[in-house]
């Protein structure tokens, strides 16, 4: 700290013109703090503060002289004059300058004579000058000098806090800038499996704490929260991005992100509005900047989201044009950036979405073509970037889609193998990033797919294991984020699948309980989104299944009543979405089940009417989509059900006609895929039904031949799968039917011999 140089004792009159550079209260001039008349205020307040300081007063007592005493009297007199002129006036500036000068000189004189005081007042002087260097500080110093020391100190404390905050903001901003650079590398490390979603969330939460003013940071954080399974935080982050959006492009991205989250939360009207706003902005930007790839990229994502929303709204015909818009945007992006591998991958995912719609419309051939085109693109890209985990997941999902589609066109062993490979792939991804809820969700759905295939194969152990895993995983996810409607809906589907298995085991009360649990979830969701055709479809389907459970418990009238409103809903949805083949499939299934209830209630005429309505739907579907073997199977079953009604009416010729048509279809299916045990059991049952009709018509030769063929199929299947309980249970009734037919044939032959002998003897 500076120490004042000794000065000779000189008269007060000489002080008035003396410059004091380097002193404790050196004159404030060229520093640029104040200028002109305002400088008098700064000098006055600084001088007053130093003169009034306790250190100065003590020094004056220690160094008392008549000269100092006279100076103090002059200063007191000047203070009174200043106070008297406080309202202003021409001479106030002159008085303040004179007062400040005399106060300053007193301090300088004392400092010359007392080194300890000089050091102390120098430090204090620096502080006072710093305070006076801003208008706010000067006002506080004036308040201090006027006697309100506590109030002045409070103001200065607040100023200090504000300046601390400003200084910290600058530091945080610089730190955030460095953190963003590191985070860019961290995102790349996450993509290749070397960092987790949780790691990245920690980083971007820190960045937004240090500097929360960049919309792009909040968009990234929103995506990470979504991957981690926290839609509430994801929505809040996206909203913050929207609030901070600096331009139309950033606003469009934030709106798009919010729309996607609100869709997952079941807020379809909100999601629709957000996406429409985003589309308007992006389309304008695209027109103004046709060569800017970033806008085509955003548009492709946006149209994909809009297509997804329209699918849930229940109009597949309106979805295809939107997905085609997405494909066109991706193609424009690729044209602008031919080497952009992400753009190529995006094109593949859009082709996958298009294929999914064609699959729902029943055109499995077109769906498979689209899926395989996407697979070719993804295979090439993954060969160049095998460590991109998100691509691996997309690729695995696409393979499972191909598998589930091929299942309806023949082949099951290969499909089951693909789903098991997807299970291994997903588990591998989760080793790298165990907190990635989106991949956990995908694994749960894959367990459901495996369970479904095992159920077709009548492998109840495998079915139970996979359905149980799916339920457990989806329950955990649903509890983790109760706002995620997509996960709640999938949990309902898992409960329904588990209920179906209970029904297979003929535990119908348990099946009903699980189906109702699933229906309760969907009913609750439907209250928040009454416009979701997807929810209505799922709920109506569950009501049909509950009706089937009631039938298993022999509550036929209750079951019949349960079917009617469900079918009414499905018919309405189908009228609104005529190209949706999935809806037609549900209607046909419901009609068949209600028809069976009608037969058990003794109303065979009503049953035939329902069966024939179902038959017409299925025949139309089979004609439009001949490659859909699932439709063919349903058609074969329906023909068989109609045959059963005619058997009950003892119209055996008509029954045999329907049974024969059914068997022809079932034979074709069984030959298409010998590994499909479900289809082989259908063939077994087809021969068994023909045997029953022939037996009741007393055509024992035909009955024995049919039963023998059914038993041969059962024996062959049991050799392939000796532990299959369904096949074991099938065997005994067929053997009993065959034995009964042979016995009755022998009795009939014996009776014929007796009749013949009686006729001969009567001659």
SEGUKOL-808680 format. One record per residue (C-alpha): x, y, z; residue in three letters. Coordinates in pm, whole numbers, padded with zeros to 5 digits, always signed. Layout:
# residues N
XYZALA ...
END
This chain:
# residues 763
+00000+00000+00000UNK +00134+00349-00077UNK +00292+00555+00202UNK +00273+00934+00168UNK +00599+01122+00129UNK +00679+01376+00410UNK +00574+01731+00333UNK +00687+02052+00504UNK +00439+02219+00733UNK +00291+02501+00525UNK +00015+02747+00580UNK -00347+02671+00502UNK -00355+02940+00234UNK -00092+02756+00026UNK -00291+02429+00033UNK -00562+02558-00189UNK -00359+02517-00510UNK -00159+02209-00416UNK -00196+01888-00627UNK -00182+01569-00425UNK -00112+01292-00675UNK -00047+00962-00502UNK -00209+01070-00177UNK -00481+00887+00009UNK -00748+01099-00154UNK -00568+01213-00470UNK -00773+01449-00683UNK -01021+01272-00907UNK -00989+01414-01254UNK -00854+01238-01566UNK -00985+00898-01452UNK -01307+00948-01645UNK -01527+00877-01344UNK -01704+01210-01349UNK -01659+01541-01538UNK -01749+01906-01501UNK -01968+02012-01213UNK -02045+01651-01127UNK -01679+01608-01022UNK -01738+01835-00728UNK -01990+01586-00594UNK -01746+01294-00621UNK -01458+01493-00465UNK -01685+01631-00196UNK -01817+01291-00087UNK -01473+01125-00092UNK -01314+01409+00101UNK -01601+01416+00350UNK -01574+01043+00410UNK -01200+01053+00471UNK -01221+01362+00691UNK -01501+01207+00899UNK -01324+00872+00930UNK -01259+00761+01288UNK -00889+00720+01202UNK -00873+01088+01094UNK -01050+01211+01405UNK -00817+01011+01628UNK -00511+01140+01444UNK -00627+01499+01489UNK -00659+01440+01862UNK -00308+01293+01874UNK -00155+01576+01666UNK -00355+01866+01804UNK -00221+02209+01704UNK -00376+02551+01683UNK -00340+02532+01303UNK -00550+02213+01294UNK -00804+02357+01532UNK -00842+02666+01311UNK -00878+02446+01003UNK -01151+02242+01173UNK -01342+02561+01253UNK -01319+02671+00890UNK -01443+02330+00773UNK -01737+02339+01018UNK -01829+02686+00893UNK -01815+02575+00531UNK -02032+02269+00610UNK -02296+02499+00756UNK -02288+02712+00442UNK -02321+02403+00221UNK -02612+02281+00431UNK -02777+02623+00407UNK -02747+02605+00026UNK -02863+02238-00002UNK -03149+02336-00233UNK -02902+02457-00493UNK -02774+02789-00611UNK -02491+02932-00814UNK -02236+02919-00532UNK -02301+02560-00411UNK -02038+02413-00642UNK -01776+02660-00526UNK -01858+02597-00160UNK -01840+02217-00203UNK -01508+02240-00386UNK -01360+02462-00116UNK -01489+02234+00161UNK -01353+01923-00011UNK -01016+02087-00062UNK -00980+02185+00303UNK -01090+01839+00423UNK -00843+01674+00189UNK -00557+01895+00307UNK -00625+01810+00670UNK -00596+01442+00587UNK -00274+01497+00392UNK -00115+01694+00673UNK -00195+01425+00925UNK -00060+01154+00690UNK +00270+01338+00653UNK +00319+01341+01025UNK +00188+00989+01111UNK +00306+00690+00899UNK +00063+00451+01071UNK -00228+00678+00998UNK -00104+00722+00641UNK -00119+00347+00578UNK -00460+00315+00739UNK -00620+00608+00558UNK -00464+00503+00226UNK -00648+00169+00237UNK -00967+00338+00344UNK -00921+00602+00073UNK -00890+00339-00200UNK -01213+00177-00083UNK -01401+00507-00069UNK -01283+00611-00416UNK -01387+00274-00556UNK -01733+00311-00403UNK -01766+00660-00548UNK -01665+00542-00895UNK -02026+00449-00986UNK -02343+00657-00955UNK -02496+00398-00720UNK -02189+00392-00497UNK -02164+00770-00492UNK -02528+00796-00380UNK -02463+00544-00103UNK -02149+00733+00008UNK -02347+01057+00021UNK -02605+00882+00237UNK -02326+00757+00463UNK -02175+01104+00496UNK -02520+01246+00574UNK -02547+01023+00880UNK -02746+00721+00751UNK -02453+00486+00778UNK -02662+00167+00823UNK -02877+00243+00519UNK -02570+00324+00312UNK -02398+00000+00412UNK -02710-00201+00318UNK -02710-00039-00026UNK -02342-00112-00071UNK -02394-00474+00037UNK -02663-00511-00229UNK -02435-00352-00485UNK -02160-00593-00392UNK -02394-00890-00429UNK -02508-00767-00769UNK -02149-00719-00882UNK -02058-01060-00743UNK -02345-01210-00941UNK -02231-01030-01255UNK -01873-01146-01203UNK -01995-01501-01136UNK -02216-01488-01446UNK -01912-01399-01656UNK -01712-01682-01501UNK -02002-01927-01541UNK -02049-01822-01901UNK -01686-01894-01978UNK -01704-02225-01790UNK -02024-02321-01973UNK -01859-02247-02305UNK -01577-02488-02222UNK -01827-02741-02087UNK -02019-02732-02417UNK -01705-02815-02609UNK -01642-03113-02384UNK -02009-03214-02401UNK -01989-03233-02781UNK -01725-03502-02738UNK -01928-03664-02462UNK -02230-03693-02693UNK -02010-03871-02944UNK -01881-04102-02669UNK -02241-04182-02568UNK -02330-04265-02927UNK -02055-04526-02932UNK -02143-04665-02589UNK -01857-04524-02381UNK -02072-04284-02176UNK -02427-04327-02046UNK -02739-04115-02073UNK -02706-04039-01701UNK -02351-03907-01761UNK -02476-03675-02033UNK -02769-03553-01823UNK -02526-03453-01547UNK -02317-03260-01798UNK -02602-03070-01958UNK -02767-02997-01625UNK -02438-02838-01521UNK -02418-02640-01846UNK -02772-02506-01804UNK -02696-02414-01442UNK -02385-02222-01548UNK -02548-02057-01847UNK -02917-02122-01897UNK -02966-01887-02190UNK -02901-02115-02489UNK -03208-02286-02635UNK -02995-02556-02798UNK -02867-02676-02459UNK -03223-02719-02333UNK -03326-02907-02649UNK -03039-03152-02599UNK -03124-03191-02230UNK -03490-03251-02319UNK -03390-03537-02549UNK -03170-03689-02280UNK -03451-03671-02022UNK -03680-03841-02273UNK -03428-04121-02329UNK -03402-04162-01952UNK -03779-04195-01924UNK -03873-03865-01761UNK -04124-03688-01983UNK -04209-03423-01724UNK -03851-03299-01712UNK -03822-03338-02088UNK -04128-03117-02138UNK -03999-02854-01895UNK -03663-02841-02074UNK -03832-02813-02414UNK -04054-02533-02284UNK -03743-02349-02162UNK -03593-02390-02509UNK -03909-02242-02657UNK -03892-01947-02417UNK -03530-01879-02513UNK -03558-01946-02887UNK -03358-01669-03058UNK -03506-01718-03404UNK -03775-01897-03604UNK -03563-02208-03662UNK -03494-02257-03291UNK -03860-02194-03211UNK -03968-02454-03468UNK -03734-02715-03318UNK -03860-02644-02965UNK -04224-02669-03076UNK -04149-02996-03257UNK -03979-03138-02948UNK -04267-03035-02723UNK -04518-03186-02965UNK -04340-03521-02962UNK -04335-03525-02581UNK -04702-03428-02555UNK -04791-03708-02795UNK -04618-03958-02565UNK -04808-03802-02274UNK -05138-03859-02453UNK -05204-03487-02504UNK -05297-03525-02869UNK -05471-03187-02921UNK -05173-03003-02767UNK -04928-03212-02970UNK -05122-03148-03290UNK -05119-02771-03230UNK -04745-02764-03151UNK -04658-02964-03461UNK -04876-02744-03680UNK -04700-02431-03549UNK -04362-02591-03609UNK -04462-02697-03960UNK -04569-02344-04052UNK -04235-02201-03938UNK -04023-02470-04103UNK -04211-02459-04432UNK -04159-02082-04451UNK -03791-02121-04369UNK -03757-02395-04629UNK -03910-02171-04897UNK -03681-01883-04805UNK -03373-02106-04787UNK -03436-02400-05027UNK -03072-02511-05020UNK -03043-02520-04639UNK -03026-02884-04541UNK -03100-02818-04175UNK -03458-02715-04257UNK -03518-03026-04469UNK -03382-03234-04184UNK -03621-03072-03936UNK -03913-03103-04179UNK -03850-03475-04225UNK -03863-03525-03847UNK -04172-03308-03818UNK -04369-03491-04087UNK -04277-03823-03924UNK -04425-03700-03597UNK -04739-03573-03769UNK -04781-03910-03937UNK -04747-04084-03603UNK -05017-03862-03457UNK -05251-03922-03751UNK -05208-04297-03712UNK -05333-04272-03357UNK -05617-04047-03470UNK -05742-04337-03680UNK -05714-04254-04049UNK -05441-04451-04223UNK -05530-04310-04566UNK -05429-03963-04444UNK -05101-04092-04298UNK -04933-04205-04619UNK -04921-03858-04782UNK -04760-03714-04468UNK -04495-03987-04457UNK -04435-03927-04827UNK -04376-03560-04742UNK -04120-03673-04487UNK -03954-03893-04749UNK -03943-03603-04995UNK -03779-03378-04734UNK -03520-03647-04662UNK -03451-03683-05034UNK -03399-03306-05065UNK -03159-03320-04771UNK -02964-03603-04934UNK -02953-03412-05264UNK -02805-03111-05081UNK -02569-03324-04870UNK -02496-03653-05055UNK -02236-03764-04801UNK -02462-03710-04501UNK -02498-04059-04352UNK -02748-03935-04093UNK -02973-03817-04376UNK -02950-04159-04540UNK -03040-04324-04210UNK -03335-04090-04168UNK -03461-04195-04509UNK -03446-04558-04398UNK -03651-04486-04084UNK -03916-04310-04292UNK -03936-04610-04525UNK -03985-04821-04213UNK -04276-04600-04104UNK -04430-04624-04451UNK -04395-05002-04438UNK -04568-05013-04099UNK -04870-04829-04241UNK -04889-05062-04541UNK -04871-05353-04300UNK -05167-05218-04103UNK -05352-05175-04431UNK -05296-05543-04500UNK -05058-05508-04794UNK -04782-05724-04653UNK -04596-05752-04983UNK -04560-05375-05016UNK -04472-05350-04647UNK -04195-05607-04683UNK -04057-05431-04991UNK -04035-05104-04798UNK -03881-05275-04495UNK -03619-05450-04707UNK -03530-05129-04891UNK -03475-04967-04551UNK -03275-05269-04434UNK -03042-05245-04735UNK -02967-04879-04652UNK -02910-04948-04284UNK -02690-05251-04351UNK -02454-05045-04567UNK -02439-04757-04320UNK -02379-04982-04020UNK -02092-05148-04203UNK -01916-04809-04201UNK -02024-04709-03847UNK -02077-05032-03651UNK -02043-04865-03310UNK -02335-04623-03341UNK -02568-04759-03074UNK -02882-04573-03181UNK -02839-04712-03531UNK -02794-05060-03391UNK -03126-05028-03210UNK -03306-04903-03522UNK -03156-05187-03724UNK -03262-05447-03469UNK -03614-05303-03458UNK -03642-05314-03836UNK -03540-05679-03840UNK -03812-05756-03585UNK -04069-05575-03802UNK -03966-05785-04099UNK -03994-06096-03883UNK -04345-06015-03760UNK -04456-05937-04116UNK -04304-06253-04259UNK -04482-06448-03987UNK -04806-06358-04164UNK -04667-06472-04497UNK -04518-06799-04374UNK -04223-06902-04159UNK -04191-06893-03781UNK -03864-07054-03674UNK -03659-06783-03847UNK -03878-06510-03697UNK -03833-06644-03346UNK -03458-06653-03400UNK -03460-06288-03514UNK -03650-06178-03205UNK -03405-06366-02982UNK -03117-06192-03159UNK -03290-05858-03101UNK -03317-05947-02733UNK -02941-06006-02722UNK -02877-05681-02913UNK -03090-05475-02675UNK -02934-05630-02367UNK -02593-05545-02515UNK -02697-05183-02565UNK -02823-05162-02207UNK -02490-05287-02078UNK -02340-04969-02225UNK -02624-04745-02106UNK -02837-04908-01833UNK -03038-04591-01774UNK -03164-04570-02133UNK -03537-04614-02070UNK -03626-04611-02442UNK -03413-04921-02498UNK -03552-05085-02184UNK -03899-05025-02324UNK -03797-05178-02657UNK -03663-05487-02475UNK -03994-05526-02288UNK -04187-05516-02616UNK -03947-05768-02766UNK -04022-06006-02477UNK -04389-05970-02567UNK -04310-06059-02929UNK -04114-06367-02822UNK -04398-06467-02589UNK -04648-06431-02874UNK -04441-06653-03102UNK -04392-06912-02828UNK -04769-06908-02771UNK -04824-06986-03140UNK -04583-07274-03096UNK -04777-07386-02785UNK -04459-07349-02577UNK -04625-07232-02258UNK -04306-07218-02050UNK -04140-06981-02297UNK -04464-06782-02327UNK -04496-06740-01952UNK -04133-06644-01900UNK -04139-06373-02165UNK -04479-06229-02079UNK -04376-06213-01712UNK -04055-06026-01800UNK -04249-05785-02021UNK -04503-05710-01748UNK -04234-05655-01484UNK -04031-05421-01703UNK -04331-05220-01821UNK -04466-05188-01467UNK -04132-05042-01359UNK -04129-04798-01650UNK -04493-04697-01597UNK -04423-04622-01230UNK -04106-04432-01322UNK -04300-04189-01542UNK -04675-04189-01497UNK -04713-03915-01759UNK -04594-04147-02037UNK -04919-04263-02196UNK -04737-04479-02452UNK -04583-04685-02173UNK -04917-04710-01990UNK -05080-04842-02309UNK -04804-05096-02357UNK -04845-05211-01996UNK -05213-05270-02070UNK -05110-05479-02373UNK -04873-05680-02154UNK -05150-05751-01902UNK -05375-05855-02192UNK -05110-06090-02332UNK -05065-06249-01989UNK -05444-06283-01965UNK -05454-06458-02303UNK -05211-06715-02170UNK -05431-06772-01865UNK -05720-06829-02104UNK -05512-07085-02295UNK -05466-07268-01965UNK -05847-07246-01915UNK -05807-07034-01601UNK -06077-06801-01725UNK -06140-06612-01402UNK -05771-06512-01387UNK -05782-06420-01756UNK -06083-06197-01694UNK -05910-06028-01398UNK -05601-05945-01606UNK -05802-05830-01906UNK -06004-05599-01681UNK -05685-05462-01528UNK -05568-05375-01878UNK -05907-05225-01964UNK -05898-05008-01650UNK -05569-04853-01766UNK -05706-04778-02112UNK -06035-04642-01975UNK -05841-04401-01754UNK -05629-04288-02048UNK -05933-04249-02272UNK -06080-03995-02028UNK -05784-03764-02091UNK -05784-03816-02468UNK -06127-03900-02606UNK -06007-03845-02964UNK -05755-04128-02978UNK -05886-04389-03219UNK -05590-04607-03121UNK -05705-04611-02759UNK -06063-04684-02861UNK -05947-04975-03076UNK -05737-05124-02797UNK -06018-05084-02543UNK -06280-05237-02772UNK -06048-05530-02840UNK -06007-05584-02465UNK -06385-05581-02421UNK -06409-05860-02678UNK -06148-06059-02487UNK -06336-06007-02159UNK -06644-06144-02334UNK -06441-06452-02427UNK -06332-06493-02063UNK -06697-06480-01954UNK -06778-06751-02206UNK -06504-06967-02059UNK -06679-06925-01725UNK -07009-07028-01893UNK -07160-06681-01845UNK -07288-06679-02202UNK -07556-06410-02172UNK -07316-06168-02004UNK -07058-06241-02271UNK -07312-06175-02547UNK -07395-05836-02392UNK -07025-05747-02366UNK -06962-05807-02736UNK -07228-05569-02871UNK -07085-05229-02764UNK -06731-05338-02850UNK -06837-05434-03204UNK -07031-05110-03238UNK -06715-04912-03156UNK -06506-05115-03402UNK -06760-05071-03682UNK -06761-04693-03626UNK -06381-04675-03627UNK -06366-04884-03943UNK -06616-04656-04117UNK -06392-04360-04033UNK -06076-04544-04140UNK -06177-04779-04425UNK -05821-04869-04528UNK -05727-04998-04182UNK -05705-05375-04218UNK -05626-05422-03849UNK -05970-05286-03761UNK -06136-05530-04000UNK -05942-05813-03838UNK -06072-05713-03493UNK -06430-05692-03621UNK -06411-06038-03776UNK -06271-06183-03455UNK -06546-06016-03248UNK -06819-06135-03481UNK -06694-06494-03459UNK -06676-06486-03081UNK -07022-06335-03038UNK -07159-06587-03289UNK -07024-06869-03076UNK -07198-06718-02773UNK -07523-06708-02974UNK -07493-07079-03057UNK -07443-07163-02689UNK -07752-06957-02609UNK -07946-07159-02870UNK -07982-06877-03123UNK -07827-07047-03425UNK -07990-06816-03679UNK -07829-06511-03521UNK -07500-06698-03499UNK -07504-06779-03870UNK -07574-06415-03953UNK -07269-06303-03753UNK -07046-06573-03897UNK -07150-06483-04251UNK -07076-06114-04187UNK -06731-06216-04064UNK -06685-06445-04363UNK -06762-06161-04603UNK -06504-05934-04437UNK -06237-06203-04446UNK -06306-06306-04804UNK -06273-05942-04913UNK -05946-05908-04721UNK -05809-06234-04865UNK -05896-06123-05219UNK -05721-05787-05172UNK -05420-05927-04988UNK -05365-06288-05103UNK -05020-06296-04943UNK -05153-06234-04593UNK -05156-06583-04447UNK -05296-06459-04116UNK -05611-06356-04302UNK -05623-06694-04472UNK -05603-06868-04136UNK -05888-06657-03995UNK -06090-06737-04309UNK -06029-07109-04261UNK -06139-07091-03898UNK -06457-06902-03986UNK -06556-07158-04248UNK -06504-07423-03983UNK -06722-07236-03731UNK -07005-07216-03987UNK -06970-07589-04049UNK -07017-07651-03676UNK -07351-07467-03681UNK -07474-07686-03966UNK -07358-07995-03781UNK -07570-07888-03483UNK -07861-07848-03725UNK -07791-08199-03860UNK -07730-08054-04206UNK -07425-08271-04257UNK -07385-08218-04628UNK -07365-07841-04587UNK -07137-07884-04287UNK -06901-08106-04486UNK -06891-07846-04764UNK -06776-07574-04524UNK -06537-07810-04347UNK -06388-07909-04683UNK -06330-07544-04784UNK -06171-07480-04446UNK -05944-07782-04473UNK -05820-07679-04817UNK -05707-07344-04680UNK -05552-07497-04367UNK -05360-07755-04574UNK -05203-07477-04781UNK -05095-07295-04466UNK -04952-07607-04304UNK -04751-07687-04615UNK -04622-07329-04628UNK -04460-07356-04284UNK -04409-07703-04133UNK -04241-07543-03828UNK -04557-07355-03729UNK -04711-07583-03469UNK -05019-07363-03447UNK -05093-07417-03815UNK -05018-07789-03786UNK -05267-07813-03498UNK -05519-07633-03720UNK -05469-07909-03977UNK -05513-08171-03709UNK -05838-08006-03596UNK -05960-07971-03955UNK -05941-08347-04007UNK -06098-08400-03665UNK -06396-08177-03756UNK -06452-08361-04083UNK -06441-08681-03883UNK -06708-08548-03642UNK -06942-08448-03927UNK -06895-08781-04101UNK -06948-08969-03776UNK -07274-08788-03702UNK -07384-08859-04059UNK -07299-09225-03986UNK -07039-09223-04263UNK -06802-09430-04052UNK -06547-09495-04325UNK -06501-09122-04382UNK -06498-09056-04007UNK -06234-09324-03939UNK -06018-09194-04225UNK -06039-08835-04097UNK -05974-08930-03733UNK -05681-09148-03838UNK -05526-08859-04029UNK -05578-08626-03730UNK -05410-08878-03498UNK -05119-08922-03737UNK -05057-08546-03737UNK -05076-08540-03358UNK -04829-08828-03329UNK -04585-08655-03565UNK -04606-08327-03374UNK -04556-08499-03039UNK -04236-08659-03168UNK -04112-08309-03256UNK -04226-08159-02926UNK -04296-08434-02670UNK -04346-08193-02381UNK -04618-07990-02552UNK -04916-08008-02316UNK -05167-07890-02578UNK -05070-08174-02811UNK -05092-08421-02524UNK -05442-08296-02439UNK -05542-08314-02806UNK -05446-08679-02839UNK -05696-08847-02605UNK -06017-08703-02760UNK -05899-08795-03110UNK -05819-09150-02998UNK -06159-09174-02828UNK -06337-09046-03138UNK -06148-09293-03356UNK -06227-09585-03122UNK -06593-09483-03104UNK -06616-09460-03483UNK -06456-09801-03526UNK -06683-09952-03261UNK -06995-09799-03412UNK -06881-09911-03756UNK -06852-10268-03630UNK -07191-10244-03464UNK -07338-10104-03783UNK -07172-10380-03985UNK -07306-10641-03743UNK -07652-10487-03760UNK -07630-10486-04138UNK -07544-10856-04133UNK -07839-10925-03904UNK -08070-10720-04127UNK -07942-10901-04433UNK -07993-11241-04277UNK -08340-11141-04162UNK -08423-11028-04513UNK -08289-11352-04660UNK -08484-11566-04416UNK -08806-11382-04491UNK -08774-11481-04852UNK 
END
